[in-house]
Amino acid sequence: MLTRRETPADVAAARAVIAAAFAKPDTPDPVEATLLDALRTCDGWLPELSYVAVEEGGGNEVVGHVVCTRGHVDGVPVLGLGPIGVRPDAQRLGTGLALVHAVLGAADALGEPLVALLGSPAYYGRFGFRPAADLGILPPDPAWGEYFQVRTLTAYTSYEPAPRGTFRYAEPFDNL
């Protein structure tokens, strides 16, 4: 498997991966897929932080996708991670792990201060994510509690004062 930046030729395949990863019998076109469509057309879209995982050989088929979009903590530009998804037949093979490492590395290289997400503390803790409240960052929805997490990056230490306050995702997240 190889992770790399998404190209224009990957857009449809990346959407199909997200749709497959989140599909349920009653929702063949899940909200995560329509969210990805909306994110691609908003001001918060950062093409340099949209990554795919591809199978090497055999046509380089896209099996995973992750994106970080522009978020804010009380006006300070930061990142929001998601959606992230792996095609069902490629899950539990390290694809998601590779995608998260790739997008965090890219975000760090771009000088971003932190990445926020809503997800499992047990899963995302391995990447250095911790409860956002530990850093004085509040979720958009207080009910998210410990599932709203942040991962600081190298540039975070240059912020004086450190970003604190309420996190806001890119605008399409408001329509969920």
C-alpha positions in Angstrom: 0.0 0.0 0.0 1.1 3.5 -0.8 -0.3 6.8 0.6 -0.1 10.0 -1.5 -1.8 13.3 -2.1 -5.0 12.9 -3.9 -5.0 13.9 -7.6 -8.0 15.1 -9.7 -8.2 11.6 -11.2 -8.8 10.2 -7.6 -11.8 12.3 -6.7 -14.6 9.8 -7.7 -12.7 6.8 -6.3 -12.1 8.7 -3.0 -15.8 9.5 -2.7 -16.7 5.8 -3.5 -14.4 4.7 -0.7 -16.0 7.0 1.8 -19.5 5.9 0.7 -18.5 2.2 1.0 -16.8 2.7 4.4 -19.9 4.3 5.9 -22.8 2.6 3.9 -25.6 0.9 5.7 -28.5 -0.9 4.2 -30.8 2.0 4.7 -28.2 4.7 3.8 -26.4 3.7 0.6 -25.2 7.3 0.2 -24.1 8.2 3.7 -23.7 11.7 5.1 -19.9 11.3 5.1 -19.9 11.0 1.3 -22.1 14.1 0.8 -20.0 15.9 3.4 -16.9 15.2 1.4 -18.6 16.6 -1.7 -19.6 19.8 0.1 -16.1 20.2 1.6 -14.5 20.1 -1.8 -16.4 23.2 -2.8 -16.0 25.3 0.4 -13.4 27.8 1.4 -12.0 25.4 4.0 -10.9 22.8 1.4 -7.1 22.2 1.5 -6.1 20.0 -1.5 -2.6 19.6 -0.1 -4.2 17.7 2.9 -6.4 15.3 0.9 -4.7 11.9 0.9 -5.5 8.5 -0.6 -4.2 5.0 0.0 -3.7 2.9 -3.1 -2.9 -0.7 -3.6 0.4 -1.0 -5.3 0.5 -3.0 -8.6 -2.7 -4.1 -10.2 -3.9 -0.6 -11.3 -3.2 1.4 -8.1 -6.8 1.2 -6.9 -7.8 3.7 -4.2 -8.7 1.9 -1.0 -8.6 4.7 1.5 -9.1 8.4 1.9 -8.5 11.1 4.5 -8.8 14.9 4.5 -8.0 17.8 6.8 -9.9 21.0 6.2 -9.5 24.5 7.6 -11.1 24.9 11.1 -10.7 27.6 13.7 -10.3 27.9 17.4 -11.8 31.3 18.2 -10.4 32.7 15.0 -7.0 31.0 15.0 -6.6 28.8 11.9 -6.2 25.1 12.7 -7.3 21.9 11.1 -10.2 19.5 11.4 -9.6 15.8 10.3 -12.3 13.9 8.5 -13.9 12.3 7.0 -11.6 9.3 6.9 -12.5 6.0 5.4 -11.2 2.7 4.2 -12.9 0.4 1.7 -14.4 -2.5 3.7 -12.3 -5.2 2.1 -9.1 -3.2 3.0 -10.0 -2.5 6.6 -7.9 -3.8 9.5 -4.8 -3.9 7.3 -3.1 -0.7 8.5 -4.6 1.5 5.8 -6.2 3.9 8.2 -3.1 4.1 10.3 -1.0 4.9 7.3 -3.5 7.6 6.1 -3.5 9.3 9.5 0.3 9.3 9.8 0.5 10.7 6.2 -1.9 13.6 6.7 -0.5 14.5 10.2 3.0 14.6 8.7 1.9 16.8 5.8 0.0 19.1 8.2 3.1 19.4 10.4 5.3 20.1 7.4 2.9 22.9 6.3 3.3 24.6 9.7 -0.2 24.0 11.0 -0.5 24.2 14.8 -3.0 21.4 15.6 -5.5 19.0 14.2 -8.9 18.3 15.8 -11.3 15.4 15.3 -14.3 13.6 16.6 -13.5 10.0 17.1 -12.6 7.1 19.4 -10.0 8.0 22.1 -8.8 4.3 22.1 -8.1 4.5 18.3 -6.8 8.0 17.9 -4.8 8.1 21.1 -2.1 6.1 19.3 -1.4 9.1 17.1 -1.0 11.5 20.0 -4.6 12.8 20.1 -5.9 13.7 23.5 -9.1 15.3 24.9 -9.3 18.8 23.5 -10.5 20.1 26.9 -7.0 19.3 28.2 -5.8 22.2 26.1 -8.7 24.5 26.7 -10.3 23.8 23.3 -14.1 23.2 23.4 -16.0 21.1 21.0 -18.8 22.6 18.8 -21.2 20.3 20.7 -20.5 19.9 24.4 -22.0 16.4 24.3 -19.0 15.2 22.3 -16.9 15.2 25.6 -13.8 13.0 25.4 -14.5 12.0 21.8 -13.5 15.5 20.7 -9.7 15.4 20.5 -6.7 17.4 19.3 -3.2 16.6 18.3 -0.7 19.4 18.5 1.9 19.8 15.9 5.4 21.4 15.9 4.1 24.9 15.2 1.8 24.9 18.2 4.7 25.8 20.5 5.2 29.1 18.6 1.7 30.3 19.5 1.6 32.8 22.4 -0.9 32.5 23.8 -1.8 29.0 22.7 -5.1 28.7 20.8 -8.0 28.3 23.3 -11.7 28.5 22.9 -14.4 26.9 20.8 -13.4 24.9 17.8 -15.3 25.4 14.5 -15.1 23.0 11.6 -15.3 24.1 7.9 -18.8 25.4 7.1 -20.2 22.1 5.5 -20.0 20.4 9.0 -22.6 22.9 10.2 -25.1 21.3 7.9 -24.9 17.8 9.3 
